[in-house]
Amino acid sequence: MITLRNDVVRVRKEHKCFGCLDVINIGENAIYLVEKDGGNFLISYWCKSCYTYMENNSHYFEDGINDGEMWENDGYIEFRKIHTGINSLPKKI
């Protein structure tokens, strides 16, 4: 997979974080990723806690990650609680 764009953006509409499926509200910062996998382009938005966790624990994600899969990783809930104060499952968008 080739990363074509990896930027911090301020969102103009609600998005779901690809990692945890939590809502990224209008005006909040998010990481915007555009990747190419073969002939397919993949666009995703990430909240800061998911992106930071993924970067610091890349060994969990060597085979990739599916949307919402962050909750299945050991240590993610504790990491999220420490870094955001939130340890509940995401709100529905």
For each residue, the residues with C-beta under 8 A, 3 or more apart:
1: 35 36 37 42 64
2: 35 36 37
3: 6 33 34 35
4: 34 35 36 41
5: 32 33 34
6: 3 31 32 33 34
7: 31 32
8: 29 30 31 32
9: 29 30 31 32
10: 27 28 29 30
11: 14 15 24 25 26 27 28 29 30 45
12: 26
13: 26
14: 11 23 24 25 26 93
15: 11 23 24 30 45 93
16: 21 22 23 24 45 67 90 93
17: 20 21 22 23 24 30 45 46 47 50 90
18: 21 33 44 45 46 50 65 67
19: 46 47 50 51 53 54 65 67 68 69 70
20: 17 47 49 50 68 70 71 76 80 90
21: 16 17 18 67 68 90
22: 16 17 47 90 91
23: 14 15 16 17 90 91 92 93
24: 11 14 15 16 17 28 30 45 47
25: 11 14 28
26: 11 12 13 14
27: 10 11
28: 10 11 24 25
29: 8 9 10 11 48
30: 8 9 10 11 15 17 24 45 46 47 48
31: 6 7 8 9 45 46 47 48 51
32: 5 6 7 8 9 43 44 45
33: 3 5 6 18 42 43 44 45 46
34: 3 4 5 6 41 42 43
35: 1 2 3 4 41 42 43 44
36: 1 2 4 39 40 41 42
37: 1 2 40 42
38:
39: 36
40: 36 37
41: 4 34 35 36
42: 1 33 34 35 36 37
43: 32 33 34 35
44: 18 32 33 35 67
45: 11 15 16 17 18 24 30 31 32 33
46: 17 18 19 30 31 33 50 51 54
47: 17 19 20 22 24 30 31 50 51
48: 29 30 31 51 52 83
49: 20 52 53 79 80 83 84
50: 17 18 19 20 46 47 53 54 70
51: 19 31 46 47 48 54 55
52: 48 49 55 56 83
53: 19 49 50 56 57 70 73 76 79 80
54: 19 46 50 51 57 58 60 61 65 70
55: 51 52 58
56: 52 53
57: 53 54 60 61 73 75
58: 54 55 61 62
59: 62
60: 54 57 73
61: 54 57 58 64 65
62: 58 59
63:
64: 1 61
65: 18 19 54 61 69 70
66: 69
67: 16 18 19 21 44
68: 19 20 21 71
69: 19 65 66 72 73
70: 19 20 50 53 54 65 73 76
71: 20 68 76 77 89
72: 69 76
73: 53 57 60 69 70 76
74:
75: 57 78 79
76: 20 53 70 71 72 73 79 80
77: 71 80 81 87
78: 75 81 82 87
79: 49 53 75 76 82 83
80: 20 49 53 76 77 83 84 86 87
81: 77 78 84 85 86 87
82: 78 79
83: 48 49 52 79 80
84: 49 80 81
85: 81
86: 80 81
87: 77 78 80 81
88:
89: 71
90: 16 17 20 21 22 23
91: 22 23
92: 23
93: 14 15 16 23
